[in-house]
Amino acid sequence: MAQDGTINLDLDEIDNKSNSSEEVSYTEENIVTLDWREHIRRRPGMYIGKLGDGTNYDDGIYVLLKEVLDNSIDEYMMGYGKQINIDVTEHTVTVRDHGRGIPLGKLIEVASKMNTGGKYDSKAFKKSVGLNGVGIKAVNALSTDFEIKSVRDGQARKAVFSEGSLIAEDDIYDTDEPNGTYVKFTPDNSIFRDYIYREEHIIPLLKNYTFLNTGLSIIYNGKRFFSRNGLLDLLRENMTKDPLYPIIHLKGDDIEIALTHANQYGEEYYSFVNGQHTTQGGTHLASYKESVSRTLKDYFGRNFEYSDIRNGMIAAIAIKVEEPVFESQTKTKLGSRDMGPDGPTVAKFVSDFVKKELDNYLHKNLETAEIILKKVQDSERERKAMAGVTKQARERAKKVNLHNRKLLDCRVHLNDAKGDEEKKAASSIFITEGDSAAGSITKIRNVETQAVFSLRGKPLNSYGLTQKVVYENEEFNLLQAALNIEEGIDGLRYNKVIIATDADVDGMHIRLLMLTFFLQFFPDLVKKGHVYVLQTPLFRVRNREVVRRSKGKGKDAKDETYYCYSDEERIDAINKLGSKAEITRFKGLGEISPEEFRDFIGPDMRIDRVSLRKGDGVAELLEFYMGKNTSERQNFIIDNLVIEDDEAIS
């Protein structure tokens, strides 16, 4: 990168055009210089990670929101501005903070000149999230409309951009507005295709900001979010099962921890650095897991396995680090080894705090200590009871050739792509029922990023069973091995686990059985947003005359074919084609030809993320629908049975 922010690139080399069989000239004319705007727009993934359309919580449009909001949060952390106003429509975001405001003479440079910002000076922003002066520029370059205004001590200045280019600016003028910064932007629809901002992804993000910044008010579309108890409130908000003991809440300089246990399998963590949600963890979370295990082991004076100590643990940790180093621009994993230039290592800082504060707490709260001890002993007892079964199951999993019999793997998975966030985000595995469905997906999947695991028959109803069934049941044992989650989801090989079943009663039943399995034994897999359900079309509606003329192979036939995912879409397609409509009801994935299936699992495939929130009442739902109360469910079905008069389907 040049000092003025331009980037010199060999585009032929980057775009791999040298792979062409024809000889390609390579001269001075092939070397081009992109300015900062072009580079961000051509390579947005380098700056904001994935793109997406707003369907997923980590899509790029939410990263843009975070980049702007982080600057306002940094102002609050420095002691300026107790309220941030955020207004979001389907396509436009407005953020107004009440901090100090950007120095007016540098307003345009801050928004449009690379490597420009106030956070290089650690005195002004000692423990900030954004340090490299890129974030707000990426928002500017990736927006069709970008407006920024600063108010400082009775004066203001405004600038308007489009795709990073300045189109209007005001001279400094007098105002009676309170200090602060105003940013309004509309992401470019040509980059974020058909995007929509979704509230279900924005609200958790904003709540996390308030949990991490007690006393801060965020007003989102007129609704106020506020937290008095920090990470204690965060755990209360996110826990889907009751804690076995009151949440332990420990606070110190630059560190805050909240933890408890629940009657659930696995471990569940929420980690943050300087207010940034590090969804992939990092050095601080690794240090916490090590130190909490060692502290509890030493306190009880027992030779407990760390896995038994942490089984069922739910915890949150937040630390503040000077000049944090993240493993990517999206800041999802902390890489810093030290707390600051002159500070201790992250590992020592976290370890010393946990050892002192948690040990003191347990000595003062003996009842809580007894509950923890019982939970750890229960986990140990169950693990030892499964020891023989587990060993045999592992041996069976090795003997069964997963890559030929059950799993058709992809070339990219998490183990091979360690540290590569873009490849991690791209990897997925389809869990299918039967060979025919697996066959259709296998033939047209993207072999680089999409794997297929084929179930044999209906899975076992695992509700109410212990983890022993995961190893005794061959389907569950092999699936666990394929996903590499036996030791927890840190080793998960695929970012998306997609349940792909038929759109009929049997397919729905298999879907519910798989969801029951994940919710029972791997709830953190669901909570972390890795489990999805593939939506496949129920109907195909096409013009029978065009199909007859082209024998189903011509372009015209494709243009007049509609794949419908609901009765409403089917009716709409019929209305478009009138009497010429030919309607096919797909009963199973195996009935859809591989060529037709191509679009259904391509870049625009419809998948629904399975969510798990406190208010969902999942425990009660599982007990009612998957428990042993058969007669109660039968009566429910009879009372709610609806018989519809279906239209004739050819």
VORO-35321 format. One line per field, with one value per residue (C-alpha): x, y, z negated; residue in one letter; residue number from 1. Coordinates in pm, whole numbers, plus 50000, padded with zeros to 5 digits. Layout:
BEGIN
u	[X, ...]
v	[Y, ...]
w	[Z, ...]
type	[A, ...]
seq	[NUM, ...]
END
This chain:
BEGIN
u	[50000, 50133, 50151, 49857, 49633, 49652, 49719, 49943, 49815, 49889, 49526, 49611, 49792, 49519, 49239, 49440, 49419, 49761, 49594, 49469, 49610, 49679, 49995, 49924, 50133, 50289, 50418, 50410, 50054, 49941, 50038, 49755, 49704, 49371, 49273, 49138, 48774, 48824, 49025, 48759, 48481, 48669, 48790, 48529, 48600, 48944, 48777, 48442, 48455, 48156, 47892, 47547, 47201, 47126, 46986, 47271, 47393, 47750, 47661, 47853, 47577, 47590, 47968, 47915, 47677, 47932, 48215, 48019, 47883, 48225, 48348, 48060, 48122, 48487, 48377, 48162, 48449, 48661, 48393, 48198, 47832, 47596, 47343, 47362, 47064, 47031, 46760, 46750, 46513, 46533, 46819, 46953, 47130, 47160, 47386, 47407, 47629, 47692, 48068, 48326, 48268, 48535, 48772, 48602, 48912, 48971, 48612, 48659, 48997, 48858, 48586, 48789, 49163, 49313, 49520, 49365, 49208, 49244, 49317, 49683, 49733, 49685, 49636, 49314, 49183, 49372, 49165, 48977, 48831, 48925, 49290, 49384, 49167, 48996, 48644, 48459, 48631, 48502, 48149, 48188, 48323, 48058, 47763, 47574, 47493, 47713, 47668, 47883, 47847, 48041, 47936, 48195, 48144, 47877, 48016, 47942, 48054, 47895, 48016, 47827, 47980, 47871, 48074, 48355, 48363, 48297, 47994, 47914, 48063, 47967, 48186, 48202, 47883, 47741, 47484, 47311, 47319, 47492, 47839, 47871, 47897, 47618, 47658, 47394, 47463, 47289, 47488, 47533, 47268, 47493, 47744, 47503, 47248, 46884, 46982, 46746, 46842, 46673, 46585, 46650, 47021, 47046, 46887, 47128, 47418, 47292, 47211, 47570, 47696, 47488, 47594, 47956, 47909, 47696, 47527, 47515, 47172, 47115, 46792, 46710, 46412, 46267, 46326, 46574, 46836, 47025, 47212, 47301, 47470, 47689, 47779, 47541, 47257, 47412, 47401, 47049, 46945, 47107, 47069, 46799, 46817, 46807, 47145, 47233, 47355, 47349, 47564, 47914, 47996, 48357, 48484, 48828, 49030, 49005, 48833, 48484, 48367, 48031, 47988, 47758, 47664, 47338, 47208, 47316, 47592, 47889, 48030, 47889, 48099, 48059, 48387, 48462, 48761, 48721, 48349, 48399, 48219, 48495, 48272, 48577, 48733, 49106, 49384, 49160, 48900, 49163, 49326, 48993, 48908, 49249, 49254, 48896, 48957, 49283, 49136, 48838, 49059, 49294, 49007, 48846, 49180, 49065, 49228, 48929, 48946, 48911, 48632, 48430, 48482, 48361, 48079, 47760, 47950, 47806, 48036, 48115, 48447, 48529, 48872, 49025, 49355, 49578, 49626, 49451, 49559, 49281, 49322, 49110, 48959, 48621, 48776, 48614, 48922, 49179, 49539, 49709, 49958, 50005, 49766, 49965, 50318, 50419, 50161, 50153, 50057, 49686, 49725, 49887, 49645, 49336, 49485, 49587, 49245, 49049, 49268, 49237, 48876, 48710, 48897, 48793, 48433, 48413, 48557, 48288, 48002, 48034, 47684, 47771, 48098, 47907, 47673, 47968, 48137, 47825, 47792, 48156, 48121, 47806, 47989, 48284, 48056, 47877, 48203, 48351, 48032, 48066, 48438, 48403, 48122, 48314, 48628, 48433, 48243, 48564, 48704, 48386, 48404, 48762, 48676, 48381, 48525, 48341, 48463, 48312, 48019, 47853, 48035, 48119, 48357, 48449, 48799, 48768, 48675, 48773, 49070, 49226, 49130, 49248, 49286, 49116, 48786, 48664, 48703, 48551, 48245, 48206, 48210, 47887, 47755, 47413, 47254, 47023, 46783, 46840, 47062, 46837, 46836, 47209, 47265, 47089, 47284, 47614, 47601, 47567, 47719, 48019, 48288, 48515, 48286, 47986, 47991, 47710, 47628, 47363, 47134, 47004, 46637, 46491, 46727, 46654, 46443, 46713, 46490, 46545, 46841, 47194, 47502, 47574, 47329, 47550, 47815, 47589, 47381, 47578, 47416, 47483, 47831, 47934, 47772, 47955, 48280, 48209, 48144, 48442, 48248, 48314, 48542, 48322, 48243, 48588, 48684, 48373, 48476, 48189, 48050, 47698, 47530, 47227, 46944, 46810, 46499, 46192, 45908, 45661, 45551, 45837, 46089, 45955, 45977, 46341, 46410, 46261, 46458, 46782, 46699, 46620, 46961, 47146, 46942, 46994, 47365, 47514, 47306, 47604, 47613, 47266, 47333, 47643, 47437, 47576, 47254, 47024, 46728, 46729, 46411, 46331, 46042, 45709, 45586, 45708, 45474, 45560, 45408, 45308, 45304, 45657, 45774, 45617, 45777, 46121, 46095, 46191, 46544, 46522, 46590, 46228, 46110, 46339, 46218, 45858, 45927, 45855, 45971, 45731, 45809, 45456, 45092, 45100, 45390, 45215, 44895, 45094, 45272, 44942, 44797, 45094, 45057, 44679, 44536, 44877, 45006, 45142, 45185, 45413, 45418, 45763, 45726, 46095, 46438, 46514, 46237, 46411, 46663, 47024, 47017, 46705, 46857, 47157, 46998, 46843, 47184, 47372, 47469, 47103, 46978, 46708, 46817, 46661, 46891, 46782, 46788, 46777, 46670, 46557, 46199, 46156, 46055, 46256, 46257, 45878, 45841, 46074, 45897, 45556, 45644, 45925, 45844, 45643, 45305, 45172, 44801, 44829, 44989, 44723, 44447, 44635, 44656, 44286, 44182, 44394, 44342, 44268, 44151, 44205, 44054, 44366, 44350, 44418, 44787, 44912]
v	[50000, 50343, 50621, 50801, 50498, 50364, 49996, 49862, 49531, 49281, 49209, 48934, 48750, 48810, 48692, 48384, 48469, 48318, 47975, 48032, 47800, 48101, 48299, 48614, 48926, 49063, 49418, 49748, 49798, 49500, 49673, 49898, 50114, 50109, 50391, 50297, 50305, 50071, 49828, 49806, 49765, 49500, 49310, 49380, 49048, 49176, 49450, 49318, 48940, 48783, 48980, 48818, 48971, 49021, 48672, 48575, 48761, 48783, 48919, 49223, 49479, 49416, 49455, 49799, 49889, 49769, 49966, 50288, 50196, 50092, 50449, 50574, 50304, 50405, 50760, 50629, 50415, 50729, 50895, 51097, 51056, 50833, 50785, 50661, 50689, 50432, 50423, 50140, 50086, 49792, 49955, 50258, 50307, 50627, 50653, 50964, 50964, 51235, 51206, 51474, 51482, 51440, 51740, 51948, 52013, 51639, 51526, 51440, 51273, 51051, 50925, 50896, 50875, 50538, 50503, 50818, 50825, 50931, 50588, 50570, 50795, 50559, 50857, 50951, 50597, 50377, 50061, 50095, 49840, 50001, 50090, 50082, 50363, 50137, 50064, 50388, 50412, 50065, 50171, 50480, 50293, 50019, 50259, 50432, 50713, 50808, 51120, 51221, 51523, 51633, 51881, 52032, 52316, 52507, 52443, 52173, 52040, 51788, 51586, 51361, 51074, 50813, 50492, 50669, 50974, 51313, 51477, 51759, 51931, 52219, 52487, 52500, 52660, 52758, 52532, 52480, 52099, 51898, 51759, 51428, 51252, 51170, 50900, 50787, 50525, 50300, 49988, 49932, 49690, 49580, 49446, 49326, 49175, 49229, 49287, 49373, 49472, 49229, 49322, 48973, 49021, 49385, 49364, 49098, 49307, 49619, 49435, 49307, 49664, 49765, 49458, 49552, 49921, 49952, 50289, 50336, 50389, 50280, 50405, 50178, 50286, 50447, 50150, 50187, 49926, 49961, 49736, 49788, 49454, 49392, 49032, 48914, 49054, 48898, 48546, 48596, 48706, 48417, 48115, 47875, 47657, 47760, 47801, 47538, 47816, 48199, 48339, 48425, 48781, 48899, 49243, 49402, 49660, 49578, 49243, 49114, 48752, 48586, 48208, 47931, 47573, 47429, 47079, 47069, 46911, 47094, 47436, 47776, 48093, 48457, 48646, 49013, 49242, 49619, 49574, 49360, 49023, 48776, 48495, 48280, 48336, 48383, 48413, 48559, 48281, 48008, 48157, 48170, 47806, 47690, 47903, 47834, 47460, 47475, 47699, 47470, 47161, 47315, 47438, 47095, 46919, 46648, 46518, 46613, 46615, 46965, 46843, 46731, 47066, 47261, 47033, 47237, 47559, 47884, 48184, 48527, 48711, 49065, 49225, 49553, 49542, 49819, 49803, 49465, 49237, 49044, 48763, 48938, 49277, 49149, 49112, 48779, 48625, 48788, 48716, 48945, 48776, 49084, 49324, 49617, 49731, 49737, 49496, 49127, 48855, 48798, 48447, 48569, 48859, 48639, 48352, 48571, 48734, 48408, 48230, 48509, 48620, 48283, 48113, 48393, 48370, 47995, 48025, 48280, 48093, 47733, 47636, 47735, 47544, 47229, 47257, 47295, 46993, 46780, 46888, 46801, 46465, 46387, 46467, 46252, 45962, 45973, 45998, 45699, 45498, 45568, 45494, 45148, 45252, 45560, 45364, 45108, 45383, 45557, 45234, 45173, 45522, 45457, 45122, 45262, 45444, 45770, 45927, 45651, 45512, 45798, 46119, 46274, 46543, 46875, 46998, 47287, 47229, 47391, 47168, 47243, 47609, 47696, 48070, 48137, 48300, 48327, 47954, 47871, 48078, 47904, 47543, 47349, 46995, 46867, 46600, 46410, 46119, 45822, 45759, 45925, 46264, 46240, 46145, 46454, 46688, 46507, 46538, 46915, 47033, 47260, 47005, 47277, 47387, 47150, 46806, 46549, 46311, 46048, 45917, 45563, 45564, 45770, 45868, 45763, 45995, 46104, 46309, 46223, 45996, 46041, 46117, 45746, 45713, 45936, 45665, 45359, 45471, 45427, 45717, 45964, 45830, 45865, 46206, 46329, 46199, 46360, 46698, 46652, 46778, 46503, 46733, 47039, 47266, 47429, 47150, 47183, 47109, 47294, 47639, 47545, 47216, 47203, 46955, 46866, 46648, 46590, 46840, 46582, 46439, 46188, 46456, 46688, 46407, 46340, 46712, 46724, 46418, 46578, 46906, 46716, 46550, 46881, 47061, 46777, 46716, 47011, 47318, 47547, 47431, 47584, 47892, 47977, 47980, 47672, 47471, 47542, 47387, 47373, 47497, 47309, 47384, 47215, 47277, 47336, 47539, 47572, 47651, 47314, 47447, 47585, 47263, 47057, 47264, 47262, 46915, 47071, 47155, 47497, 47835, 47938, 47648, 47761, 48118, 48005, 47767, 47872, 47684, 47752, 47715, 47781, 47769, 48146, 48124, 47838, 48040, 48340, 48128, 47977, 48326, 48425, 48127, 48088, 47777, 47682, 47601, 47253, 47184, 46924, 46850, 46742, 46473, 46415, 46552, 46242, 46339, 46662, 46614, 46708, 46983, 47135, 47099, 47310, 47645, 47514, 47464, 47738, 48086, 48188, 47877, 47926, 47818, 47900, 47938, 47742, 47977, 47905, 48184, 48201, 48289, 48000, 47751, 47479, 47244, 47250, 47208, 46909, 46748, 46786, 46693, 46442, 46302, 45996, 46173, 45999, 46024, 46395, 46456, 46245, 46458, 46773, 46653, 46561, 46896, 47090, 46877, 47083, 46912, 47113, 47057, 47047, 47155, 46893, 46848, 46698]
w	[50000, 50091, 49835, 49996, 49947, 50304, 50362, 50640, 50772, 51043, 51131, 51378, 51103, 50843, 51071, 51168, 51536, 51580, 51574, 51928, 52191, 52413, 52366, 52164, 52205, 51888, 51923, 51738, 51866, 51660, 51335, 51219, 50916, 50736, 50508, 50164, 50277, 50569, 50361, 50089, 50344, 50542, 50236, 49964, 49793, 49690, 49488, 49363, 49407, 49582, 49772, 49750, 49766, 49398, 49342, 49109, 48802, 48935, 49280, 49396, 49350, 48973, 48979, 49136, 48853, 48598, 48755, 48710, 48368, 48237, 48279, 48066, 47806, 47789, 47707, 47422, 47293, 47279, 47066, 47322, 47415, 47219, 47498, 47857, 48091, 48368, 48633, 48885, 49177, 49414, 49603, 49414, 49081, 48879, 48572, 48353, 48046, 47788, 47763, 47832, 48206, 48474, 48500, 48771, 48976, 49019, 49082, 49450, 49397, 49120, 49355, 49674, 49619, 49534, 49218, 49074, 48728, 48368, 48228, 48310, 48008, 47713, 47483, 47661, 47710, 47466, 47506, 47829, 48068, 48398, 48426, 48793, 48933, 49189, 49059, 49131, 49469, 49559, 49467, 49685, 49987, 49966, 49939, 50218, 49976, 49681, 49472, 49177, 48949, 48643, 48376, 48143, 47898, 48090, 48437, 48695, 49032, 49270, 49571, 49813, 50012, 50263, 50301, 50118, 50346, 50190, 50352, 50109, 49806, 49581, 49440, 49062, 48930, 48591, 48422, 48091, 48126, 47853, 47922, 48104, 48438, 48683, 48951, 49199, 49466, 49717, 49815, 50187, 50312, 50598, 50343, 50073, 50308, 50212, 49851, 49566, 49212, 48975, 48620, 48483, 48560, 48455, 48108, 47968, 48095, 47921, 47600, 47588, 47615, 47312, 47112, 47172, 47102, 46790, 46772, 47151, 47307, 47665, 47821, 48114, 48327, 48015, 47783, 47496, 47405, 47079, 46833, 46468, 46400, 46704, 46775, 46505, 46716, 47027, 46882, 46752, 47100, 47285, 47056, 47173, 46860, 46496, 46323, 46062, 45831, 45832, 46110, 45984, 46091, 46057, 46159, 46156, 46343, 46715, 46653, 46577, 46550, 46490, 46460, 46346, 46434, 46568, 46630, 46991, 47193, 47332, 47252, 47342, 47354, 47444, 47479, 47543, 47586, 47554, 47613, 47924, 47926, 48009, 48133, 48213, 47870, 47861, 47606, 47334, 47354, 47371, 47060, 46877, 46954, 46835, 46520, 46406, 46441, 46249, 45976, 45915, 45921, 45664, 45448, 45423, 45392, 45628, 45943, 46160, 46538, 46677, 46907, 46604, 46432, 46734, 46846, 46826, 46757, 46892, 46867, 47004, 46993, 47099, 47086, 47198, 47382, 47508, 47884, 47927, 48209, 48381, 48628, 48893, 48974, 48848, 48499, 48409, 48244, 48017, 48102, 47846, 47615, 47393, 47220, 47350, 47435, 47067, 46925, 46830, 47072, 47127, 46985, 46661, 46620, 46655, 46454, 46160, 46147, 46165, 45910, 45654, 45700, 45766, 45483, 45244, 45361, 45303, 44953, 44871, 45045, 44930, 45048, 45403, 45378, 45273, 45572, 45810, 45652, 45699, 46063, 46135, 45962, 46162, 46484, 46377, 46285, 46620, 46814, 46636, 46687, 47058, 47075, 47225, 47459, 47571, 47651, 47854, 48035, 48131, 48264, 48465, 48608, 48721, 48875, 49066, 49363, 49306, 49626, 49840, 49646, 49462, 49539, 49872, 49757, 49910, 49976, 49736, 49373, 49047, 48970, 49307, 49298, 48949, 48918, 49251, 49153, 49512, 49575, 49238, 49318, 49653, 49530, 49478, 49445, 49552, 49334, 49567, 49539, 49765, 50066, 50327, 50158, 50087, 50449, 50584, 50359, 50411, 50789, 50795, 50466, 50455, 50374, 50241, 49959, 49930, 49767, 49741, 49456, 49534, 49260, 49274, 49179, 48898, 48616, 48261, 48045, 47800, 47571, 47205, 47280, 47149, 47357, 47361, 47651, 47867, 47862, 47861, 48158, 48480, 48665, 48383, 48321, 48684, 48720, 48412, 48559, 48896, 48732, 48497, 48194, 47942, 47743, 47800, 48091, 48099, 48337, 48558, 48915, 49086, 49021, 49127, 49035, 49265, 49209, 49555, 49535, 49753, 49741, 49611, 49276, 49257, 49350, 49084, 48828, 48913, 48891, 48541, 48433, 48549, 48377, 48058, 48078, 48120, 47853, 47606, 47643, 47833, 47743, 47797, 48161, 48197, 47986, 48185, 48504, 48677, 48728, 49023, 49201, 49581, 49743, 50063, 50302, 50247, 50602, 50954, 51172, 51539, 51877, 52023, 52381, 52361, 52196, 52471, 52748, 52591, 52438, 52109, 52218, 52372, 52221, 52271, 52055, 51775, 51800, 51747, 51459, 51101, 50792, 50506, 50136, 50012, 50124, 50165, 50410, 50593, 50635, 50755, 51018, 51135, 51173, 51389, 51624, 51617, 51784, 51919, 51571, 51509, 51136, 50983, 50609, 50492, 50227, 50166, 50243, 50448, 50692, 50783, 51060, 50982, 51243, 51087, 50742, 50839, 50753, 50432, 50266, 50451, 50330, 50305, 50127, 49867, 49523, 49188, 48892, 48586, 48287, 47917, 47684, 47325, 47415, 47658, 47387, 47561, 47261, 47243, 47619, 47627, 47335, 47499, 47858, 47801, 47454, 47352, 47328, 47640, 47554, 47481, 47821, 47994, 47840, 47942, 48303, 48313, 48163, 48413, 48725, 49034, 49353, 49668, 50010, 50225, 50585, 50850, 50909, 51232]
type	[M, A, Q, D, G, T, I, N, L, D, L, D, E, I, D, N, K, S, N, S, S, E, E, V, S, Y, T, E, E, N, I, V, T, L, D, W, R, E, H, I, R, R, R, P, G, M, Y, I, G, K, L, G, D, G, T, N, Y, D, D, G, I, Y, V, L, L, K, E, V, L, D, N, S, I, D, E, Y, M, M, G, Y, G, K, Q, I, N, I, D, V, T, E, H, T, V, T, V, R, D, H, G, R, G, I, P, L, G, K, L, I, E, V, A, S, K, M, N, T, G, G, K, Y, D, S, K, A, F, K, K, S, V, G, L, N, G, V, G, I, K, A, V, N, A, L, S, T, D, F, E, I, K, S, V, R, D, G, Q, A, R, K, A, V, F, S, E, G, S, L, I, A, E, D, D, I, Y, D, T, D, E, P, N, G, T, Y, V, K, F, T, P, D, N, S, I, F, R, D, Y, I, Y, R, E, E, H, I, I, P, L, L, K, N, Y, T, F, L, N, T, G, L, S, I, I, Y, N, G, K, R, F, F, S, R, N, G, L, L, D, L, L, R, E, N, M, T, K, D, P, L, Y, P, I, I, H, L, K, G, D, D, I, E, I, A, L, T, H, A, N, Q, Y, G, E, E, Y, Y, S, F, V, N, G, Q, H, T, T, Q, G, G, T, H, L, A, S, Y, K, E, S, V, S, R, T, L, K, D, Y, F, G, R, N, F, E, Y, S, D, I, R, N, G, M, I, A, A, I, A, I, K, V, E, E, P, V, F, E, S, Q, T, K, T, K, L, G, S, R, D, M, G, P, D, G, P, T, V, A, K, F, V, S, D, F, V, K, K, E, L, D, N, Y, L, H, K, N, L, E, T, A, E, I, I, L, K, K, V, Q, D, S, E, R, E, R, K, A, M, A, G, V, T, K, Q, A, R, E, R, A, K, K, V, N, L, H, N, R, K, L, L, D, C, R, V, H, L, N, D, A, K, G, D, E, E, K, K, A, A, S, S, I, F, I, T, E, G, D, S, A, A, G, S, I, T, K, I, R, N, V, E, T, Q, A, V, F, S, L, R, G, K, P, L, N, S, Y, G, L, T, Q, K, V, V, Y, E, N, E, E, F, N, L, L, Q, A, A, L, N, I, E, E, G, I, D, G, L, R, Y, N, K, V, I, I, A, T, D, A, D, V, D, G, M, H, I, R, L, L, M, L, T, F, F, L, Q, F, F, P, D, L, V, K, K, G, H, V, Y, V, L, Q, T, P, L, F, R, V, R, N, R, E, V, V, R, R, S, K, G, K, G, K, D, A, K, D, E, T, Y, Y, C, Y, S, D, E, E, R, I, D, A, I, N, K, L, G, S, K, A, E, I, T, R, F, K, G, L, G, E, I, S, P, E, E, F, R, D, F, I, G, P, D, M, R, I, D, R, V, S, L, R, K, G, D, G, V, A, E, L, L, E, F, Y, M, G, K, N, T, S, E, R, Q, N, F, I, I, D, N, L, V, I, E, D, D, E, A, I, S]
seq	[1, 2, 3, 4, 5, 6, 7, 8, 9, 10, 11, 12, 13, 14, 15, 16, 17, 18, 19, 20, 21, 22, 23, 24, 25, 26, 27, 28, 29, 30, 31, 32, 33, 34, 35, 36, 37, 38, 39, 40, 41, 42, 43, 44, 45, 46, 47, 48, 49, 50, 51, 52, 53, 54, 55, 56, 57, 58, 59, 60, 61, 62, 63, 64, 65, 66, 67, 68, 69, 70, 71, 72, 73, 74, 75, 76, 77, 78, 79, 80, 81, 82, 83, 84, 85, 86, 87, 88, 89, 90, 91, 92, 93, 94, 95, 96, 97, 98, 99, 100, 101, 102, 103, 104, 105, 106, 107, 108, 109, 110, 111, 112, 113, 114, 115, 116, 117, 118, 119, 120, 121, 122, 123, 124, 125, 126, 127, 128, 129, 130, 131, 132, 133, 134, 135, 136, 137, 138, 139, 140, 141, 142, 143, 144, 145, 146, 147, 148, 149, 150, 151, 152, 153, 154, 155, 156, 157, 158, 159, 160, 161, 162, 163, 164, 165, 166, 167, 168, 169, 170, 171, 172, 173, 174, 175, 176, 177, 178, 179, 180, 181, 182, 183, 184, 185, 186, 187, 188, 189, 190, 191, 192, 193, 194, 195, 196, 197, 198, 199, 200, 201, 202, 203, 204, 205, 206, 207, 208, 209, 210, 211, 212, 213, 214, 215, 216, 217, 218, 219, 220, 221, 222, 223, 224, 225, 226, 227, 228, 229, 230, 231, 232, 233, 234, 235, 236, 237, 238, 239, 240, 241, 242, 243, 244, 245, 246, 247, 248, 249, 250, 251, 252, 253, 254, 255, 256, 257, 258, 259, 260, 261, 262, 263, 264, 265, 266, 267, 268, 269, 270, 271, 272, 273, 274, 275, 276, 277, 278, 279, 280, 281, 282, 283, 284, 285, 286, 287, 288, 289, 290, 291, 292, 293, 294, 295, 296, 297, 298, 299, 300, 301, 302, 303, 304, 305, 306, 307, 308, 309, 310, 311, 312, 313, 314, 315, 316, 317, 318, 319, 320, 321, 322, 323, 324, 325, 326, 327, 328, 329, 330, 331, 332, 333, 334, 335, 336, 337, 338, 339, 340, 341, 342, 343, 344, 345, 346, 347, 348, 349, 350, 351, 352, 353, 354, 355, 356, 357, 358, 359, 360, 361, 362, 363, 364, 365, 366, 367, 368, 369, 370, 371, 372, 373, 374, 375, 376, 377, 378, 379, 380, 381, 382, 383, 384, 385, 386, 387, 388, 389, 390, 391, 392, 393, 394, 395, 396, 397, 398, 399, 400, 401, 402, 403, 404, 405, 406, 407, 408, 409, 410, 411, 412, 413, 414, 415, 416, 417, 418, 419, 420, 421, 422, 423, 424, 425, 426, 427, 428, 429, 430, 431, 432, 433, 434, 435, 436, 437, 438, 439, 440, 441, 442, 443, 444, 445, 446, 447, 448, 449, 450, 451, 452, 453, 454, 455, 456, 457, 458, 459, 460, 461, 462, 463, 464, 465, 466, 467, 468, 469, 470, 471, 472, 473, 474, 475, 476, 477, 478, 479, 480, 481, 482, 483, 484, 485, 486, 487, 488, 489, 490, 491, 492, 493, 494, 495, 496, 497, 498, 499, 500, 501, 502, 503, 504, 505, 506, 507, 508, 509, 510, 511, 512, 513, 514, 515, 516, 517, 518, 519, 520, 521, 522, 523, 524, 525, 526, 527, 528, 529, 530, 531, 532, 533, 534, 535, 536, 537, 538, 539, 540, 541, 542, 543, 544, 545, 546, 547, 548, 549, 550, 551, 552, 553, 554, 555, 556, 557, 558, 559, 560, 561, 562, 563, 564, 565, 566, 567, 568, 569, 570, 571, 572, 573, 574, 575, 576, 577, 578, 579, 580, 581, 582, 583, 584, 585, 586, 587, 588, 589, 590, 591, 592, 593, 594, 595, 596, 597, 598, 599, 600, 601, 602, 603, 604, 605, 606, 607, 608, 609, 610, 611, 612, 613, 614, 615, 616, 617, 618, 619, 620, 621, 622, 623, 624, 625, 626, 627, 628, 629, 630, 631, 632, 633, 634, 635, 636, 637, 638, 639, 640, 641, 642, 643, 644, 645, 646, 647, 648, 649, 650]
END
